[in-house]
Amino acid sequence: MQFDNKNKVLKLNMRRYIVLLLFTTIIVLLVFTRLLNNPVWVIDKTTAILITIVAYLIYIIITYIINYQYIFYSDEGDKIILKYVSLRPFNNKRNAIEIFKRNYSGYKICKSFLNLKEEIIFFVQTPNGVAKYPPISIAALTPKQKKILINSITQL
C-alpha cells in the first residue's frame, strides 16, 4: 500500500497564502484609506489593525504548533518507508524512515494541543532493545489516509 497527502498539502499551502493575502489587504486598507476614521462601536482604526495582527499571529502560531507535514508512506516489499517534509517555513529538511518489517515493534499515536496536533511514533527492535523514531506529524493526513496507515501498521 502506498499513499501521499500532496492534495491536502496543496490545500494547506493555498489556505496559508489566502490568509496572508487577506491579512495584507486588510492592513493596507486600514492604513492607507479613510476606512474607520470614525469609530464604529468601540473599534477605531488602531484597534482594528491590532485585532487583525493578533488574529494573523494566532493563526501562524497554531499552524506552527500543529506542524503539518507532507507524508509519503509505502509498506510494499520487506520495508516500511515513510518520507516526510515539514510545511513550516524555513524548515524544509527532507526526512525518511525505513523500517524492516521483521524489526518493526509497534507504534504509538500522541494527540495534543486540543487534539489538533497528532503525531505517530514508530518503535523498532534493535540488538540493544526497543528504540523509537522521532515523532511524525500526521495532522495533514485525511481521515481515510489515517485509517489506511493505522490498518497497515497494525497488521504487521
DAZI-V303229 format. One record per residue. PHI is phi in whole degrees, 0 to 359 (* if undefined). Layout:
phi: <PHI	PHI>
This chain:
phi: <*	230	199	217	246	296	295	293	296	298	296	295	294	297	298	298	289	293	297	297	296	297	300	298	297	297	297	298	298	289	280	257	236	271	299	64	294	262	301	254	55	246	261	258	298	296	297	296	295	296	298	297	295	296	298	294	296	297	300	297	296	296	293	291	293	295	58	299	222	283	229	244	234	213	239	281	84	261	229	262	242	231	245	211	221	288	269	295	298	65	224	263	291	275	239	214	233	236	239	292	300	289	264	297	240	145	210	215	254	246	244	207	50	59	62	272	267	233	230	241	238	261	244	230	272	238	301	267	127	271	244	239	276	297	295	240	287	248	294	270	279	286	303	295	294	298	296	298	299	297	298	295	280	288	291	284>
